[in-house]
Amino acid sequence: MTLQIQFGKRVREIRNSHGLSQEALAYKAGIDRTYMTDIENGKRNVSIQNIEKIINALELPIEDFFKSPIFLNH
Amino acid sequence: MTLQIQFGKRVREIRNSHGLSQEALAYKAGIDRTYMTDIENGKRNVSIQNIEKIINALELPIEDFFKSPIFLNH
């Protein structure tokens, strides 16, 4: 599984664990809602500037974001 | 410090610890050498597909890549 797909899965997992809607997370991150949908579905080659916005909006250290079985092959 | 700048610093740190030249890492990752220079200098809004290539070429788990004091404000 590519990192792009894993990233989307992890965003969705954390967003759901925070009880946030996709729309609420997109708004908080300053990212278009439809773009956020594509990111979660692994359909966008997301840039590091947008990665930063999303991880900040999820309010967890980046180290914890990437500490997940989702990323085990990387 | 932005994640873009931190990412470049961390790539450089690990590359040096492996005794790899910038050219060797660029070749291994399949990325243009001048583009790799810009990435290490925090000058490129690098995409997740290129992040994947670079971290794979550095041969460490992505979790370990982001486990560093460099990323402490994220």
Backbone of each chain as ProteinMPNN parsed JSONL, in Angstrom:
{"seq_chain_A": "MTLQIQFGKRVREIRNSHGLSQEALAYKAGIDRTYMTDIENGKRNVSIQNIEKIINALELPIEDFFKSPIFLNH", "coords_chain_A": {"N_chain_A": [[0.845, -1.196, 0.0], [0.568, 2.193, -0.835], [2.221, 5.111, 0.564], [0.685, 7.361, 0.261], [-1.951, 6.361, 0.246], [-2.017, 5.168, 2.777], [-1.651, 7.411, 4.372], [-4.077, 8.806, 4.022], [-5.866, 6.961, 5.172], [-5.005, 7.021, 7.808], [-5.495, 9.671, 8.551], [-8.284, 9.67, 8.415], [-8.858, 7.771, 10.405], [-7.919, 9.015, 12.785], [-9.384, 11.378, 12.732], [-12.001, 10.363, 12.992], [-11.743, 9.205, 15.536], [-11.622, 11.452, 17.023], [-14.142, 12.326, 16.796], [-14.801, 14.107, 14.807], [-16.329, 15.651, 11.987], [-15.77, 15.249, 8.425], [-16.043, 17.649, 7.167], [-15.72, 19.46, 9.278], [-13.058, 19.007, 10.001], [-11.775, 19.73, 7.612], [-12.415, 22.436, 7.484], [-11.134, 23.363, 9.807], [-8.502, 22.836, 9.13], [-8.192, 24.467, 6.997], [-8.61, 23.632, 4.421], [-10.11, 22.692, 1.341], [-13.266, 21.024, 1.394], [-13.925, 18.964, -0.428], [-11.445, 18.341, -1.407], [-10.277, 17.355, 0.892], [-11.789, 15.024, 1.197], [-10.858, 13.562, -1.026], [-8.17, 13.291, -0.266], [-8.378, 11.699, 2.06], [-9.297, 9.424, 0.82], [-7.065, 8.59, -0.438], [-6.447, 9.631, -2.905], [-5.0, 11.822, -3.662], [-1.921, 13.419, -4.325], [-0.735, 14.616, -1.91], [0.7, 17.605, -0.595], [3.552, 18.584, 1.457], [3.006, 20.925, 2.819], [0.253, 20.907, 3.028], [-0.021, 18.536, 4.432], [1.059, 19.33, 6.848], [-0.859, 21.245, 7.677], [-3.079, 19.574, 8.06], [-2.232, 17.71, 10.01], [-1.682, 19.438, 12.12], [-4.284, 20.356, 12.564], [-5.437, 18.055, 13.484], [-4.358, 17.885, 15.909], [-2.235, 16.365, 17.151], [1.061, 15.147, 18.007], [3.402, 14.936, 15.313], [5.005, 12.74, 15.313], [3.412, 10.884, 16.668], [1.347, 10.685, 14.889], [2.475, 9.188, 12.802], [3.074, 6.889, 14.105], [1.776, 4.065, 13.898], [0.092, 0.999, 13.123], [-0.834, 1.141, 10.552], [1.178, 2.148, 8.97], [3.04, 0.168, 8.756], [4.584, -1.139, 6.696], [6.382, 0.774, 5.992]], "CA_chain_A": [[0.0, 0.0, 0.0], [1.407, 3.399, -0.908], [2.149, 6.054, 1.684], [-0.445, 8.251, -0.037], [-3.175, 5.687, 0.696], [-1.899, 5.01, 4.229], [-1.847, 8.734, 4.979], [-5.517, 9.061, 4.036], [-6.489, 6.075, 6.166], [-4.636, 7.475, 9.153], [-6.245, 10.911, 8.796], [-9.676, 9.285, 8.691], [-8.89, 7.08, 11.695], [-7.774, 9.978, 13.889], [-10.55, 12.272, 12.674], [-13.141, 9.648, 13.589], [-11.515, 9.011, 16.974], [-11.887, 12.757, 17.651], [-15.551, 12.651, 16.585], [-14.892, 15.262, 13.904], [-16.782, 15.38, 10.62], [-14.786, 15.616, 7.404], [-16.218, 19.086, 6.932], [-15.137, 20.198, 10.409], [-11.599, 18.92, 9.897], [-11.361, 20.531, 6.444], [-12.526, 23.846, 7.882], [-10.092, 23.628, 10.799], [-7.2, 22.772, 8.453], [-8.139, 25.448, 5.912], [-8.527, 22.868, 3.169], [-11.421, 22.468, 0.737], [-13.848, 19.766, 1.864], [-13.83, 17.906, -1.455], [-10.033, 17.956, -1.455], [-10.071, 16.513, 2.082], [-12.363, 13.707, 0.864], [-9.896, 12.894, -1.92], [-6.975, 12.943, 0.522], [-8.712, 10.525, 2.897], [-9.45, 8.262, -0.061], [-5.765, 8.261, -1.027], [-6.484, 9.997, -4.329], [-4.247, 13.058, -3.92], [-0.497, 13.446, -4.007], [-0.79, 15.767, -1.003], [2.0, 18.26, -0.352], [3.949, 18.659, 2.869], [2.346, 22.076, 3.449], [-1.095, 20.469, 3.409], [0.165, 17.54, 5.495], [1.261, 20.111, 8.079], [-2.153, 21.818, 8.082], [-3.981, 18.503, 8.518], [-1.738, 17.149, 11.279], [-1.92, 20.454, 13.149], [-5.716, 20.39, 12.853], [-5.756, 16.834, 14.237], [-3.838, 18.15, 17.26], [-1.355, 15.371, 17.784], [2.432, 15.279, 17.508], [3.605, 14.24, 14.039], [5.571, 11.426, 15.676], [2.297, 9.992, 16.996], [0.576, 10.456, 13.661], [3.099, 8.132, 12.004], [3.257, 5.681, 14.913], [0.521, 3.321, 13.716], [0.249, -0.2, 12.276], [-1.158, 1.484, 9.158], [2.407, 2.471, 8.235], [4.052, -0.849, 9.074], [5.531, -1.495, 5.624], [7.285, 1.899, 5.686]], "C_chain_A": [[0.883, 1.249, 0.0], [1.219, 4.291, 0.324], [0.967, 7.0, 1.512], [-1.767, 7.655, 0.471], [-3.166, 5.532, 2.222], [-2.173, 6.337, 4.942], [-3.346, 9.043, 5.101], [-6.24, 8.23, 5.085], [-6.229, 6.572, 7.579], [-5.361, 8.774, 9.513], [-7.677, 10.559, 9.182], [-9.804, 8.642, 10.071], [-8.844, 8.077, 12.861], [-8.965, 10.944, 13.92], [-11.758, 11.61, 13.329], [-12.972, 9.481, 15.094], [-11.751, 10.318, 17.739], [-13.35, 13.166, 17.497], [-15.762, 13.872, 15.711], [-15.479, 14.819, 12.565], [-15.669, 15.772, 9.651], [-14.844, 17.137, 7.164], [-15.553, 19.907, 8.038], [-13.611, 20.168, 10.335], [-11.089, 19.788, 8.74], [-11.361, 22.017, 6.805], [-11.379, 24.222, 8.825], [-8.711, 23.694, 10.136], [-7.066, 23.838, 7.366], [-7.987, 24.79, 4.547], [-9.938, 22.637, 2.655], [-11.969, 21.093, 1.12], [-13.724, 18.638, 0.839], [-12.391, 17.425, -1.605], [-9.707, 17.038, -0.27], [-10.636, 15.108, 1.846], [-11.389, 12.919, -0.006], [-8.642, 12.456, -1.157], [-7.255, 11.694, 1.361], [-8.87, 9.259, 2.061], [-8.145, 7.905, -0.778], [-5.632, 8.664, -2.483], [-5.674, 11.243, -4.663], [-2.801, 12.924, -3.48], [-0.242, 14.679, -3.132], [0.619, 16.306, -0.701], [2.294, 18.368, 1.136], [3.313, 19.865, 3.564], [0.917, 21.714, 3.86], [-1.052, 19.379, 4.481], [0.289, 18.258, 6.841], [-0.066, 20.689, 8.584], [-3.063, 20.754, 8.691], [-3.531, 17.957, 9.875], [-1.915, 18.163, 12.41], [-3.402, 20.481, 13.551], [-6.145, 19.163, 13.658], [-5.197, 16.892, 15.661], [-3.154, 16.951, 17.902], [0.046, 15.546, 17.222], [2.617, 14.451, 16.235], [4.185, 12.85, 14.288], [4.441, 10.42, 15.958], [1.435, 9.702, 15.767], [1.132, 9.255, 12.903], [3.392, 6.862, 12.8], [1.947, 4.891, 14.899], [0.795, 2.102, 12.848], [-0.079, 0.072, 10.814], [0.114, 1.661, 8.324], [3.452, 1.356, 8.306], [5.0, -1.232, 7.937], [6.457, -0.339, 5.241], [8.24, 2.168, 6.845]], "O_chain_A": [[1.843, 1.332, 0.766], [0.204, 4.226, 1.018], [0.326, 7.393, 2.487], [-2.594, 8.36, 1.05], [-4.187, 5.741, 2.877], [-2.838, 6.376, 5.977], [-3.816, 9.484, 6.15], [-7.114, 8.728, 5.796], [-7.113, 6.548, 8.435], [-5.79, 8.952, 10.653], [-8.215, 11.085, 10.156], [-10.741, 8.931, 10.815], [-9.635, 7.986, 13.8], [-9.483, 11.281, 14.985], [-12.455, 12.233, 14.13], [-13.939, 9.599, 15.846], [-12.039, 10.305, 18.935], [-13.762, 14.213, 17.996], [-16.758, 14.583, 15.842], [-15.161, 13.738, 12.069], [-14.754, 16.519, 9.998], [-13.821, 17.797, 6.986], [-14.907, 20.92, 7.77], [-12.951, 21.178, 10.578], [-10.09, 20.493, 8.88], [-10.431, 22.753, 6.474], [-10.74, 25.26, 8.66], [-7.863, 24.498, 10.523], [-5.968, 24.088, 6.869], [-7.331, 25.317, 3.649], [-10.86, 22.412, 3.44], [-11.224, 20.114, 1.163], [-13.451, 17.493, 1.199], [-12.143, 16.254, -1.894], [-8.96, 16.07, -0.41], [-10.027, 14.117, 2.251], [-11.129, 11.744, 0.253], [-8.121, 11.365, -1.389], [-6.464, 10.751, 1.368], [-8.607, 8.155, 2.538], [-8.127, 7.015, -1.629], [-4.81, 8.114, -3.215], [-5.657, 11.681, -5.814], [-2.5, 12.39, -2.413], [0.382, 15.649, -3.563], [1.581, 15.549, -0.574], [1.395, 18.257, 1.969], [3.102, 19.831, 4.776], [0.43, 22.153, 4.901], [-1.935, 19.306, 5.335], [-0.302, 17.844, 7.838], [-0.359, 20.629, 9.778], [-3.728, 20.99, 9.7], [-4.347, 17.767, 10.777], [-2.26, 17.789, 13.531], [-3.73, 20.612, 14.731], [-7.106, 19.225, 14.425], [-5.523, 16.057, 16.504], [-3.452, 16.575, 19.035], [0.216, 16.032, 16.104], [2.036, 13.373, 16.11], [3.889, 11.903, 13.558], [4.505, 9.264, 15.541], [0.871, 8.617, 15.628], [0.377, 8.41, 12.42], [3.894, 5.88, 12.253], [1.113, 5.042, 15.792], [1.627, 2.154, 11.942], [0.344, -0.676, 9.933], [0.13, 1.365, 7.13], [4.614, 1.57, 7.958], [6.136, -1.621, 8.209], [7.226, -0.447, 4.286], [9.068, 3.075, 6.765]]}, "seq_chain_B": "MTLQIQFGKRVREIRNSHGLSQEALAYKAGIDRTYMTDIENGKRNVSIQNIEKIINALELPIEDFFKSPIFLNH", "coords_chain_B": {"N_chain_B": [[9.279, 26.858, 13.072], [8.671, 25.621, 9.838], [7.085, 22.538, 8.758], [8.011, 21.757, 6.312], [10.634, 22.787, 6.235], [11.721, 21.484, 8.435], [11.514, 18.856, 7.571], [13.417, 18.757, 5.481], [15.783, 19.205, 6.951], [15.837, 16.912, 8.536], [16.059, 14.878, 6.624], [18.615, 15.48, 5.634], [20.123, 15.09, 7.97], [19.824, 12.302, 8.484], [20.76, 11.213, 6.087], [23.453, 12.058, 6.186], [24.25, 10.662, 8.466], [24.251, 8.151, 7.463], [26.354, 8.278, 5.818], [25.991, 8.961, 3.18], [26.213, 10.583, 0.002], [24.605, 13.551, -1.287], [24.018, 13.235, -3.927], [24.109, 10.455, -4.203], [21.946, 9.673, -2.602], [19.851, 10.931, -3.955], [19.92, 9.584, -6.396], [19.33, 6.985, -5.546], [16.759, 7.368, -4.595], [15.484, 8.073, -6.86], [15.18, 10.685, -7.64], [15.736, 13.948, -8.955], [18.968, 15.409, -8.602], [19.345, 18.168, -8.105], [16.837, 18.869, -7.297], [16.673, 17.409, -4.958], [18.571, 18.763, -3.437], [17.243, 21.215, -3.088], [15.037, 20.29, -1.616], [16.275, 19.418, 0.777], [17.101, 21.863, 1.661], [14.763, 22.968, 2.441], [13.208, 24.229, 0.549], [11.226, 23.312, -1.112], [7.887, 22.388, -1.698], [7.378, 19.563, -1.051], [5.944, 16.525, -2.303], [3.779, 13.841, -1.121], [4.325, 11.489, -2.469], [6.967, 11.813, -3.261], [8.103, 12.111, -0.742], [7.734, 9.531, 0.19], [9.453, 8.103, -1.552], [11.943, 9.139, -0.75], [12.12, 8.516, 2.016], [11.995, 5.736, 1.87], [14.396, 5.304, 0.498], [16.181, 6.093, 2.42], [16.002, 4.064, 4.126], [14.697, 3.583, 6.679], [12.126, 3.03, 9.159], [9.109, 4.891, 8.729], [8.009, 5.879, 11.037], [10.252, 6.147, 12.671], [11.618, 8.052, 11.247], [10.144, 10.375, 11.759], [10.405, 10.557, 14.458], [12.043, 12.583, 16.176], [13.88, 15.266, 17.688], [13.872, 17.381, 15.965], [11.329, 17.721, 15.018], [9.856, 18.707, 17.109], [7.982, 20.819, 17.605], [5.75, 19.972, 16.321]], "CA_chain_B": [[9.863, 26.325, 11.836], [7.65, 24.849, 9.116], [7.341, 21.114, 8.55], [8.815, 21.685, 5.073], [12.035, 23.031, 6.604], [12.114, 20.389, 9.338], [11.672, 17.646, 6.764], [14.721, 18.838, 4.816], [16.836, 19.032, 7.965], [15.853, 15.516, 8.979], [16.624, 14.1, 5.504], [20.065, 15.726, 5.632], [20.699, 14.458, 9.155], [19.886, 10.839, 8.318], [21.667, 10.964, 4.959], [24.836, 12.195, 6.681], [24.542, 9.577, 9.417], [24.463, 6.958, 6.643], [27.532, 8.505, 4.985], [25.581, 9.037, 1.768], [26.244, 11.907, -0.631], [23.297, 13.995, -1.766], [23.861, 12.629, -5.246], [23.811, 9.026, -4.027], [20.574, 9.546, -2.104], [18.952, 11.328, -5.045], [19.914, 8.48, -7.356], [18.639, 5.855, -4.912], [15.339, 7.706, -4.459], [14.924, 8.361, -8.183], [14.826, 12.109, -7.637], [16.796, 14.792, -9.503], [19.884, 15.856, -7.555], [19.117, 19.578, -7.753], [15.57, 18.891, -6.556], [17.017, 16.903, -3.618], [19.229, 19.889, -2.741], [16.175, 22.146, -2.691], [14.242, 19.663, -0.543], [17.053, 19.471, 2.034], [17.16, 23.257, 2.095], [13.42, 23.398, 2.832], [12.706, 25.155, -0.475], [10.226, 22.681, -1.977], [6.661, 21.862, -1.088], [7.522, 18.186, -1.527], [4.702, 15.737, -2.278], [3.86, 12.601, -0.335], [4.949, 10.441, -3.289], [8.421, 11.995, -3.157], [8.449, 11.797, 0.653], [7.819, 8.069, 0.252], [10.691, 7.682, -2.235], [13.112, 9.545, 0.044], [12.178, 7.739, 3.261], [12.384, 4.369, 1.489], [15.826, 5.313, 0.142], [16.937, 6.246, 3.673], [15.913, 2.741, 4.767], [14.271, 3.505, 8.076], [10.666, 3.117, 9.253], [8.624, 6.275, 8.713], [7.829, 6.244, 12.443], [11.554, 6.595, 13.181], [11.974, 9.295, 10.559], [9.483, 11.515, 12.407], [10.712, 10.565, 15.888], [13.268, 13.372, 16.278], [13.673, 16.6, 18.27], [13.665, 18.351, 14.883], [9.884, 17.906, 14.795], [9.207, 18.861, 18.421], [6.805, 21.733, 17.666], [4.612, 19.41, 15.576]], "C_chain_B": [[8.832, 25.452, 11.124], [8.067, 23.389, 8.967], [8.218, 20.911, 7.309], [10.308, 21.852, 5.375], [12.55, 21.907, 7.499], [12.366, 19.104, 8.551], [13.056, 17.634, 6.085], [15.88, 18.613, 5.776], [16.968, 17.56, 8.362], [16.416, 14.601, 7.875], [18.145, 14.242, 5.515], [20.749, 15.011, 6.794], [20.872, 12.949, 8.966], [20.83, 10.47, 7.17], [23.12, 11.03, 5.428], [25.195, 11.047, 7.63], [24.784, 8.261, 8.677], [25.709, 7.101, 5.76], [27.219, 8.532, 3.494], [25.762, 10.457, 1.246], [24.822, 12.261, -1.056], [22.996, 13.334, -3.119], [23.464, 11.15, -5.123], [22.374, 8.83, -3.543], [19.57, 9.88, -3.205], [18.812, 10.192, -6.05], [19.085, 7.309, -6.809], [17.121, 6.097, -4.829], [14.673, 7.941, -5.814], [14.446, 9.797, -8.298], [16.013, 12.902, -8.179], [17.663, 15.373, -8.374], [19.619, 17.306, -7.136], [17.801, 19.729, -6.964], [15.815, 18.423, -5.113], [17.698, 18.007, -2.792], [18.176, 20.869, -2.224], [15.337, 21.576, -1.544], [14.985, 19.768, 0.788], [17.133, 20.902, 2.568], [15.777, 23.818, 2.442], [12.754, 24.304, 1.819], [11.626, 24.566, -1.371], [9.061, 22.154, -1.168], [6.505, 20.42, -1.565], [6.214, 17.393, -1.351], [4.898, 14.435, -1.512], [4.472, 11.465, -1.154], [6.471, 10.578, -3.261], [8.918, 11.761, -1.729], [8.637, 10.286, 0.795], [9.12, 7.567, -0.385], [11.918, 7.958, -1.37], [13.225, 8.702, 1.306], [12.526, 6.281, 2.959], [13.883, 4.296, 1.191], [16.7, 5.451, 1.394], [16.865, 4.978, 4.529], [15.685, 2.791, 6.277], [12.746, 3.601, 8.117], [10.225, 4.575, 9.336], [8.411, 6.78, 10.144], [9.14, 6.8, 13.019], [12.003, 7.893, 12.507], [11.405, 10.49, 11.324], [9.691, 11.558, 13.92], [12.053, 11.261, 16.094], [12.958, 14.721, 16.898], [13.45, 17.671, 17.199], [12.184, 18.7, 14.74], [9.136, 18.298, 16.072], [8.018, 19.818, 18.458], [5.626, 21.209, 16.859], [4.046, 18.181, 16.278]], "O_chain_B": [[8.185, 24.622, 11.764], [9.249, 23.054, 9.04], [9.057, 20.011, 7.268], [11.141, 21.131, 4.824], [13.676, 21.438, 7.336], [13.31, 18.364, 8.831], [13.765, 16.628, 6.115], [16.842, 17.916, 5.451], [18.074, 17.039, 8.503], [17.159, 13.663, 8.164], [18.872, 13.252, 5.418], [21.809, 14.407, 6.632], [21.933, 12.394, 9.253], [21.607, 9.521, 7.28], [23.922, 10.155, 5.101], [26.311, 10.529, 7.595], [25.443, 7.362, 9.2], [26.079, 6.171, 5.044], [28.051, 8.178, 2.659], [25.498, 11.424, 1.961], [23.955, 11.395, -1.168], [21.866, 12.935, -3.399], [22.595, 10.666, -5.849], [21.67, 7.936, -4.013], [18.561, 9.193, -3.364], [17.708, 9.881, -6.498], [18.26, 6.727, -7.513], [16.318, 5.175, -4.97], [13.447, 8.001, -5.907], [13.45, 10.09, -8.959], [17.164, 12.57, -7.896], [17.151, 15.776, -7.329], [19.664, 17.629, -5.949], [17.674, 20.59, -6.092], [15.24, 18.967, -4.17], [17.429, 18.158, -1.6], [18.219, 21.295, -1.07], [14.974, 22.297, -0.614], [14.404, 20.156, 1.802], [17.222, 21.119, 3.777], [15.641, 25.013, 2.707], [11.847, 25.063, 2.161], [11.155, 25.233, -2.291], [9.228, 21.558, -0.103], [5.627, 20.101, -2.367], [5.486, 17.577, -0.375], [6.022, 13.988, -1.285], [5.082, 10.561, -0.582], [7.184, 9.575, -3.24], [10.028, 11.268, -1.53], [9.579, 9.824, 1.438], [9.802, 6.711, 0.176], [12.817, 7.124, -1.265], [14.31, 8.223, 1.633], [13.272, 5.657, 3.713], [14.555, 3.342, 1.584], [17.835, 4.974, 1.414], [17.576, 4.844, 5.525], [16.382, 2.132, 7.048], [12.136, 4.183, 7.22], [10.905, 5.396, 9.951], [8.609, 7.961, 10.427], [9.14, 7.789, 13.752], [12.678, 8.722, 13.117], [12.091, 11.494, 11.518], [9.218, 12.476, 14.59], [13.087, 10.599, 16.177], [11.883, 15.273, 16.662], [12.907, 18.738, 17.485], [11.829, 19.826, 14.389], [7.908, 18.227, 16.111], [7.121, 19.635, 19.28], [4.616, 21.898, 16.715], [3.087, 17.58, 15.794]]}, "name": "protein", "num_of_chains": 2, "seq": "MTLQIQFGKRVREIRNSHGLSQEALAYKAGIDRTYMTDIENGKRNVSIQNIEKIINALELPIEDFFKSPIFLNHMTLQIQFGKRVREIRNSHGLSQEALAYKAGIDRTYMTDIENGKRNVSIQNIEKIINALELPIEDFFKSPIFLNH"}
